[in-house]
Amino acid sequence: MPAPRGWRDGLGLLYEHARQDGALKLVLDYAMGVLAAERPPAPSALAAERALWEWVRHTATGLDSGYRHTLAQRRTELLGRAQVAHQKTKFSGTGRDTAVLEPVRPLLTAYPEPSVLLVVLRRGWEPGHCDWSVSVGGGPDQEPARLYEGERAPLDALADHVAAPLAEAFRHCDEPGRPATLYAALPHLHLSLPVDDWRLAPDALPLGAERPVLVRCSDRDQLPDEAPAWEAYEDPDAERRDRWRRLRPRPAHAEVLDCDDGVRRPVPDTAALRGLGPQTVPVLCRPGDPRSVDGPAALGRVLRAGFGVVLWRRRPDGVCGEFHRGVKTAVDDGEGALALPGVLHRLREQVYAGLTEAYWAHGMTLLYDDPHRPLPGTGDLLEAP
């Protein structure tokens, strides 16, 4: 029979074959067609192929043995073609499809420099207010130079208070074709402050579309305390440094901690989180969901376990499946944690440009907290103002 030319033809075929197992076989044949479609051999794509084949195999259990045998033969043929394609790619000289990778994952071969640092500290005795400072530069084991600071700024109007200092700091640090990275060191209860959505002028682009915007934690000493089952390190900073060192040179793996196919679940305790592999990048799908059993403690628990690279979204009302698939593709198919700042910056550019395929990344935040880059005042005897 000729293939259907539109949705009406396809719907007609389903009605014609609705009796017995005809419609189900059409759906399974379509799924096998999806498995046969050409795509880059990325880890997330291969995992999706395995999951789809398992669904096809399970769904076809009640059908006749001849049809199931045909499905198995088609699967064997697909695996054989995939093996040949893999060998061709392996010995082609490049070993990668740059036409697919480059638009999505601009690689960063070194730590993004130059940089601007915004530090925000809560005033515990004045809820809703904060102290802030803007610094430039800084590197491994070297404090950045402070340019501006302020006190008693309302948190909900912080963008207005720091707009001019940030603009001046960027004027000092930006290079042609290479805007400075903004690190926003925020209190753990306000790590989802939408700094990447701030605009320094009414006609300016959002900061996240203009430059990489990354988050750090400014009050790790005030993270929620728990009683873990075991202490791997006497010094929590040593645990952070060790996990950071082991994560960066390796391909990363995204692990969604608080959501399972759209169903909320509590984030594991600190001891369980410490047992995750060194290549793990924790992902939180619902940290801002008021129905979450964890509340704001979930993200603090992840930080207390020593993670310096964490992804989450500020929009708990979004579609979970799209977010999970997008994060897995961005992290698992990438070049490790070192490339994630560039990956997120490109996604934000696409979101603000109105590209539908990037909409899943709207409101996504990346904590990128290098333990070797101290915040101003770290280690002072008295740090409180």
Number of C-alpha atoms within 10 A of each C-alpha: 3 4 8 12 8 8 9 10 12 14 11 12 16 17 12 11 14 13 10 9 13 14 16 17 17 16 13 18 14 12 16 19 11 12 20 17 8 8 10 12 15 14 14 18 16 14 10 14 17 12 12 16 18 12 13 18 14 10 13 18 10 9 13 10 11 9 12 16 11 11 19 14 12 16 15 12 13 15 14 12 11 15 12 11 12 14 11 12 15 12 9 10 8 9 12 14 11 11 8 11 14 10 11 17 23 18 17 14 9 8 12 17 17 19 24 26 27 24 22 26 22 22 16 9 7 10 10 14 20 21 18 21 20 24 23 23 17 20 15 10 11 13 18 19 14 17 13 17 15 13 15 15 20 16 17 11 11 19 18 15 15 19 15 14 19 23 13 13 23 19 12 14 18 17 12 5 6 12 18 25 25 26 24 25 25 23 21 23 16 15 22 20 18 15 21 24 17 18 17 18 12 8 7 10 17 19 20 25 20 18 22 24 27 23 24 25 26 22 15 16 11 12 18 15 12 11 9 13 10 10 14 14 10 8 9 16 15 14 20 21 17 15 22 23 14 12 23 17 13 15 16 25 24 20 20 20 19 22 18 13 8 13 8 16 14 13 22 15 16 23 18 13 20 21 10 13 13 18 21 23 22 22 25 24 27 27 25 18 16 11 11 17 15 19 15 18 16 22 23 20 22 24 23 24 23 21 26 24 25 22 22 24 22 21 17 18 11 17 12 18 13 15 20 21 14 18 22 21 17 22 24 22 20 23 21 20 25 23 22 25 23 19 22 25 23 21 25 29 19 19 20 16 11 11 12 9 12 19 18 22 22 17 18 21 23 21 23 24 23 17 21 15 15 17 21 20 11 12 9 8 7 8 9 8 7
